[in-house]
Amino acid sequence: MNKIRELWKKSTLNKVIISIVGFVCLPCLACLCIIVIIPTPPSTPAPAVAISTIIEETSTAARIQTVAAPTLAPLFTEPPSPTSVILPTLTPFPTQNISSVSVPACVPNREPQTGLVTKVVDGDTIYVRLDADGQTYSVRYIGIDTPESTIQHEPFGKEASDKNAELVSGKRVTLFKDVSETDKYDRLLRYVFTDEYFVNYELVKQGYANAATYPPDVACADYFREGESYARDLLLGLWAFQPEPTSASLPPNTTQTVIITAVNKQAEYVDIKNIGPSPVNLNGWTLVSEKGNQACSLGGILEPGATLRIWAGTNATGFSCGYNKYIWNNSEPDPAVLYDAQGHEVDRY
């Protein structure tokens, strides 16, 4: 400061220079003071990173620390581009397949037939219109037997028939042959399949049919026996059925006077005899081939001690049932059953 005063005193030129410097520096100094005094407005934070303030207390003062908060993921994103997925290859089941049902290995690998079920006769017989020729055929299920429900009514026969209708009525079926083409009643012998069921087996497994062996068509006999054992063990269907007494049985106090004395299946005749003391009116009586469901209507008076021979065919002399084909099964049990006019079972042989 003393030096400035000395320069000021010594020369007028010095005075002029000092005045100019002071004139120039004073505004700059004033601007600097304004910048220091007036606070700078805070800058807008970057949109990608939020800043949070953490105040930590120390023994002397509070220390301010800024921490970058994590970036929030966007609420909506573009869906990923679809990629191809390689599905595992399924190992084929070692059987034939019909839609969703598998054909067991026991079924012979023959050319199948297809058709539409047009009628359900009973638990094990149906009518099918075949696609190949458009003709309708009677079809008997191979390897099973259900209680009768047509000419005679056995316990659980109606239930078996209803179940069969539930499985196949109006549905398309696939048929497989075993050995025989038909039985002696000209019915096609077949293993029957719908889109969902092996029908022969399903009826046995659910207790609506017995496993029945009729050689030579026995390819699935063991398979059906397994199904029957299953139904027996669980008391399904006819295995749980307890028939109630009905008027169809012969009243206990009725004296039996007519009996069956002989059945000749090869010659196709049955002998009945009146062993009572009085004549018996046979009008309304019926003789039935139980296995084949054929019925023979009787008539006339059977005198005491008399025997009546009843022929199946029309060519024999004597009483004829009028059939032009065999009605008695020679290769398996086929009882002859005699019913009176009221439907009571009188005798069986």
C-alpha positions as CSV (number, residue, x, y, z in Angstrom):
1,M,0.0,0.0,0.0
2,N,2.9,2.4,0.8
3,K,4.4,1.6,-2.5
4,I,1.2,2.5,-4.3
5,R,1.2,5.8,-2.4
6,E,4.8,6.5,-3.4
7,L,4.0,5.8,-7.1
8,W,1.0,8.1,-6.8
9,K,3.2,10.9,-5.6
10,K,6.0,10.5,-8.1
11,S,4.3,10.7,-11.4
12,T,1.2,11.9,-13.0
13,L,1.5,9.0,-15.4
14,N,1.5,6.6,-12.6
15,K,-1.6,8.1,-11.2
16,V,-3.3,7.7,-14.6
17,I,-2.3,4.0,-14.8
18,I,-3.4,3.2,-11.2
19,S,-6.8,4.9,-11.9
20,I,-7.4,2.8,-15.0
21,V,-6.5,-0.5,-13.3
22,G,-8.7,0.4,-10.4
23,F,-11.6,1.3,-12.8
24,V,-11.2,-2.1,-14.6
25,C,-10.8,-4.3,-11.5
26,L,-13.6,-2.9,-9.3
27,P,-16.5,-4.2,-11.6
28,C,-14.9,-7.6,-11.8
29,L,-14.6,-7.7,-8.0
30,A,-18.2,-6.7,-7.6
31,C,-19.4,-9.5,-10.0
32,L,-17.4,-12.0,-8.0
33,C,-19.1,-10.9,-4.8
34,I,-22.5,-11.3,-6.4
35,I,-21.7,-14.9,-7.5
36,V,-20.6,-15.9,-4.0
37,I,-23.6,-14.3,-2.2
38,I,-26.4,-15.5,-4.5
39,P,-26.9,-19.3,-4.3
40,T,-26.8,-21.3,-7.5
41,P,-30.1,-23.0,-8.2
42,P,-29.9,-26.9,-7.9
43,S,-29.5,-28.6,-11.2
44,T,-32.2,-31.0,-12.4
45,P,-31.2,-34.6,-11.5
46,A,-30.5,-37.0,-14.2
47,P,-33.6,-39.1,-14.9
48,A,-31.8,-42.4,-14.9
49,V,-30.3,-42.2,-11.4
50,A,-32.1,-41.1,-8.2
51,I,-29.9,-39.5,-5.5
52,S,-30.7,-40.2,-1.8
53,T,-29.0,-38.5,1.1
54,I,-27.7,-40.3,4.1
55,I,-26.8,-38.4,7.2
56,E,-24.3,-40.1,9.4
57,E,-23.8,-38.8,12.9
58,T,-20.2,-38.5,14.2
59,S,-18.8,-37.3,17.5
60,T,-18.2,-33.8,16.1
61,A,-20.7,-33.1,13.4
62,A,-23.1,-34.7,10.9
63,R,-21.6,-35.9,7.7
64,I,-23.6,-35.9,4.6
65,Q,-23.1,-38.8,2.1
66,T,-24.9,-39.2,-1.2
67,V,-25.6,-42.7,-2.5
68,A,-26.8,-43.6,-6.0
69,A,-30.1,-45.5,-5.8
70,P,-30.5,-48.6,-8.1
71,T,-32.1,-47.9,-11.5
72,L,-35.8,-49.1,-11.6
73,A,-36.7,-51.6,-14.3
74,P,-39.3,-50.3,-16.7
75,L,-42.9,-51.4,-16.0
76,F,-43.5,-52.7,-19.5
77,T,-41.1,-54.5,-21.8
78,E,-41.4,-55.9,-25.2
79,P,-42.2,-59.6,-25.2
80,P,-39.3,-61.9,-26.2
81,S,-39.3,-63.1,-29.7
82,P,-40.8,-66.6,-30.0
83,T,-38.3,-69.4,-30.4
84,S,-38.8,-72.9,-31.7
85,V,-39.2,-75.7,-29.0
86,I,-38.0,-79.2,-29.6
87,L,-40.5,-81.7,-28.1
88,P,-39.3,-85.1,-26.9
89,T,-40.1,-88.0,-29.2
90,L,-42.6,-90.4,-27.7
91,T,-41.7,-94.0,-27.7
92,P,-44.6,-95.9,-29.4
93,F,-46.5,-98.4,-27.2
94,P,-45.9,-101.9,-28.5
95,T,-49.4,-102.6,-29.5
96,Q,-51.8,-101.7,-32.3
97,N,-53.7,-98.5,-31.7
98,I,-57.3,-97.5,-32.5
99,S,-57.8,-93.8,-31.7
100,S,-57.2,-93.5,-28.0
101,V,-57.5,-97.2,-27.1
102,S,-54.7,-99.7,-27.4
103,V,-55.3,-103.1,-28.9
104,P,-53.8,-105.7,-26.6
105,A,-51.2,-108.0,-28.0
106,C,-53.5,-111.0,-27.6
107,V,-55.7,-109.8,-30.4
108,P,-54.7,-111.4,-33.6
109,N,-53.0,-109.0,-36.0
110,R,-55.6,-109.4,-38.8
111,E,-57.1,-106.9,-41.2
112,P,-59.8,-105.1,-39.2
113,Q,-63.3,-104.4,-40.2
114,T,-65.1,-101.1,-39.4
115,G,-68.7,-100.2,-39.2
116,L,-71.6,-98.6,-37.3
117,V,-73.6,-100.2,-34.5
118,T,-77.2,-100.1,-35.5
119,K,-78.8,-102.3,-32.8
120,V,-77.9,-103.7,-29.4
121,V,-79.5,-107.1,-28.8
122,D,-78.2,-107.9,-25.3
123,G,-75.0,-107.8,-23.3
124,D,-72.9,-109.7,-25.8
125,T,-74.6,-109.4,-29.2
126,I,-75.0,-106.4,-31.5
127,Y,-75.8,-105.5,-35.2
128,V,-73.2,-103.7,-37.2
129,R,-73.4,-102.1,-40.7
130,L,-70.0,-102.8,-42.2
131,D,-68.3,-100.1,-44.2
132,A,-66.9,-102.6,-46.7
133,D,-70.2,-103.7,-48.2
134,G,-72.9,-101.6,-46.5
135,Q,-74.6,-104.8,-45.2
136,T,-75.7,-105.3,-41.6
137,Y,-74.5,-108.3,-39.6
138,S,-75.1,-109.8,-36.2
139,V,-71.9,-109.8,-34.2
140,R,-71.2,-111.9,-31.1
141,Y,-68.5,-110.8,-28.8
142,I,-65.6,-113.4,-28.5
143,G,-64.6,-114.8,-25.2
144,I,-67.3,-113.5,-22.9
145,D,-70.9,-114.4,-21.8
146,T,-73.4,-112.1,-20.2
147,P,-76.7,-113.0,-18.4
148,E,-79.6,-113.4,-20.8
149,S,-82.2,-110.6,-21.2
150,T,-84.2,-111.4,-24.3
151,I,-86.2,-114.6,-24.3
152,Q,-85.5,-115.4,-20.7
153,H,-84.5,-112.9,-18.1
154,E,-81.6,-113.8,-15.9
155,P,-80.4,-111.8,-12.9
156,F,-78.3,-108.8,-14.1
157,G,-79.2,-109.5,-17.7
158,K,-80.9,-106.1,-18.3
159,E,-78.0,-104.3,-16.6
160,A,-75.5,-106.0,-18.9
161,S,-77.6,-105.2,-21.9
162,D,-77.9,-101.5,-20.8
163,K,-74.1,-101.3,-20.2
164,N,-73.4,-102.7,-23.7
165,A,-75.7,-100.1,-25.2
166,E,-73.9,-97.4,-23.3
167,L,-70.6,-98.5,-24.7
168,V,-71.5,-99.1,-28.3
169,S,-75.0,-97.9,-29.3
170,G,-74.9,-95.7,-32.4
171,K,-71.1,-95.7,-32.4
172,R,-68.5,-96.6,-34.9
173,V,-66.6,-99.8,-34.1
174,T,-63.6,-101.7,-35.3
175,L,-63.8,-105.5,-35.4
176,F,-61.0,-108.2,-35.3
177,K,-61.5,-111.8,-36.0
178,D,-59.8,-114.6,-34.1
179,V,-60.0,-118.0,-35.8
180,S,-63.7,-118.6,-36.6
181,E,-65.6,-116.3,-39.0
182,T,-69.0,-117.1,-37.6
183,D,-70.8,-119.2,-35.0
184,K,-73.4,-121.8,-35.9
185,Y,-76.1,-119.1,-35.7
186,D,-74.2,-117.2,-38.5
187,R,-73.2,-114.4,-36.2
188,L,-69.8,-112.8,-36.8
189,L,-67.4,-113.7,-34.0
190,R,-65.3,-110.6,-33.2
191,Y,-63.3,-108.6,-30.7
192,V,-65.0,-105.2,-30.7
193,F,-63.4,-101.8,-30.2
194,T,-64.7,-98.3,-30.0
195,D,-62.6,-95.2,-29.9
196,E,-62.4,-95.6,-26.1
197,Y,-62.9,-99.2,-25.1
198,F,-62.0,-102.8,-25.9
199,V,-65.7,-103.7,-25.4
200,N,-65.4,-107.4,-24.7
201,Y,-62.8,-106.8,-22.0
202,E,-64.6,-103.7,-20.5
203,L,-67.8,-105.7,-19.9
204,V,-65.8,-108.4,-18.1
205,K,-63.7,-106.0,-16.1
206,Q,-66.7,-104.0,-14.9
207,G,-68.6,-107.2,-13.8
208,Y,-71.2,-107.3,-16.6
209,A,-69.9,-110.5,-18.2
210,N,-68.1,-113.7,-17.4
211,A,-64.9,-114.8,-19.2
212,A,-66.0,-117.7,-21.4
213,T,-63.7,-119.9,-23.4
214,Y,-65.1,-121.2,-26.7
215,P,-62.3,-122.9,-28.7
216,P,-60.7,-122.3,-31.1
217,D,-61.3,-118.5,-30.5
218,V,-59.2,-118.3,-27.3
219,A,-56.4,-115.8,-28.1
220,C,-57.5,-113.4,-25.3
221,A,-58.8,-116.0,-22.8
222,D,-56.1,-115.3,-20.2
223,Y,-56.6,-111.5,-20.6
224,F,-60.4,-111.9,-20.0
225,R,-59.8,-114.1,-17.0
226,E,-57.6,-111.3,-15.5
227,G,-60.4,-108.9,-16.0
228,E,-62.9,-111.2,-14.4
229,S,-60.6,-111.7,-11.3
230,Y,-60.5,-107.9,-11.0
231,A,-64.3,-107.6,-11.0
232,R,-64.6,-110.5,-8.6
233,D,-62.1,-109.0,-6.1
234,L,-63.9,-105.7,-6.1
235,L,-67.4,-107.2,-6.1
236,L,-68.4,-105.3,-9.2
237,G,-71.5,-105.8,-11.3
238,L,-73.0,-109.3,-11.2
239,W,-70.4,-110.4,-8.6
240,A,-72.1,-108.1,-6.1
241,F,-75.6,-108.8,-7.3
242,Q,-78.0,-110.6,-5.0
243,P,-81.2,-111.5,-6.9
244,E,-84.5,-111.0,-5.1
245,P,-87.2,-113.7,-5.2
246,T,-89.6,-113.2,-8.2
247,S,-92.6,-114.9,-9.5
248,A,-90.5,-116.4,-12.3
249,S,-89.4,-119.3,-10.2
250,L,-91.7,-122.3,-9.6
251,P,-93.7,-121.8,-6.3
252,P,-92.3,-124.2,-3.7
253,N,-95.7,-125.9,-3.0
254,T,-96.3,-126.7,-6.7
255,T,-95.9,-130.4,-7.5
256,Q,-93.6,-130.8,-10.5
257,T,-95.3,-133.2,-13.0
258,V,-93.5,-132.5,-16.3
259,I,-89.7,-133.2,-16.5
260,I,-87.0,-133.2,-19.2
261,T,-85.8,-136.8,-19.6
262,A,-83.3,-136.5,-22.5
263,V,-81.5,-133.9,-24.7
264,N,-79.8,-135.1,-27.9
265,K,-77.8,-132.2,-29.2
266,Q,-76.5,-134.0,-32.3
267,A,-79.9,-135.2,-33.4
268,E,-81.4,-131.9,-32.2
269,Y,-84.3,-133.1,-30.0
270,V,-85.5,-133.0,-26.4
271,D,-87.8,-135.4,-24.6
272,I,-90.3,-134.3,-21.9
273,K,-92.5,-136.6,-19.8
274,N,-95.6,-136.1,-17.7
275,I,-94.9,-138.1,-14.5
276,G,-98.0,-136.8,-12.7
277,P,-101.5,-138.4,-12.4
278,S,-103.3,-135.8,-14.5
279,P,-103.1,-134.5,-18.0
280,V,-101.1,-131.3,-18.5
281,N,-102.1,-128.6,-21.0
282,L,-98.9,-127.4,-22.8
283,N,-100.4,-124.4,-24.5
284,G,-98.2,-121.4,-23.6
285,W,-95.3,-123.5,-22.5
286,T,-91.8,-122.8,-23.9
287,L,-88.7,-124.9,-24.3
288,V,-85.5,-122.7,-24.5
289,S,-82.0,-123.4,-25.7
290,E,-80.3,-121.3,-23.0
291,K,-77.0,-120.6,-24.8
292,G,-78.4,-119.7,-28.2
293,N,-81.6,-117.9,-27.0
294,Q,-83.8,-120.0,-29.3
295,A,-87.3,-120.6,-27.9
296,C,-89.8,-123.3,-29.0
297,S,-93.5,-122.7,-28.2
298,L,-95.3,-125.9,-27.2
299,G,-98.9,-126.9,-27.3
300,G,-101.3,-129.8,-26.9
301,I,-102.2,-132.1,-24.0
302,L,-99.6,-134.3,-22.4
303,E,-101.3,-137.3,-20.9
304,P,-100.1,-138.9,-17.6
305,G,-97.0,-141.1,-18.3
306,A,-96.7,-139.9,-21.8
307,T,-93.4,-138.6,-23.4
308,L,-93.2,-135.9,-26.0
309,R,-90.2,-135.7,-28.3
310,I,-89.6,-132.1,-29.4
311,W,-87.5,-131.7,-32.6
312,A,-85.6,-128.5,-33.5
313,G,-85.9,-128.9,-37.2
314,T,-88.9,-129.1,-39.6
315,N,-88.0,-132.3,-41.4
316,A,-88.5,-134.8,-38.5
317,T,-91.8,-136.4,-37.6
318,G,-93.5,-135.4,-34.3
319,F,-93.6,-132.0,-32.6
320,S,-91.4,-129.5,-34.4
321,C,-90.0,-126.2,-33.3
322,G,-89.8,-125.1,-36.9
323,Y,-86.1,-124.1,-37.0
324,N,-84.2,-124.7,-40.3
325,K,-80.8,-124.7,-38.5
326,Y,-79.2,-126.2,-35.4
327,I,-80.2,-124.7,-32.0
328,W,-78.3,-126.8,-29.5
329,N,-74.6,-126.1,-28.9
330,N,-72.6,-129.3,-29.0
331,S,-69.2,-127.8,-27.9
332,E,-70.2,-126.1,-24.7
333,P,-72.8,-126.2,-22.0
334,D,-76.2,-125.3,-23.4
335,P,-79.0,-126.3,-21.0
336,A,-82.5,-127.0,-22.2
337,V,-85.0,-125.1,-20.0
338,L,-88.7,-125.7,-19.8
339,Y,-91.1,-122.9,-18.8
340,D,-94.8,-123.2,-18.1
341,A,-97.5,-120.7,-19.3
342,Q,-96.9,-118.4,-16.4
343,G,-93.2,-118.1,-17.1
344,H,-92.2,-120.4,-14.2
345,E,-89.1,-122.5,-14.8
346,V,-90.4,-126.1,-14.6
347,D,-87.2,-128.0,-15.3
348,R,-83.8,-127.8,-16.9
349,Y,-81.5,-130.4,-18.3
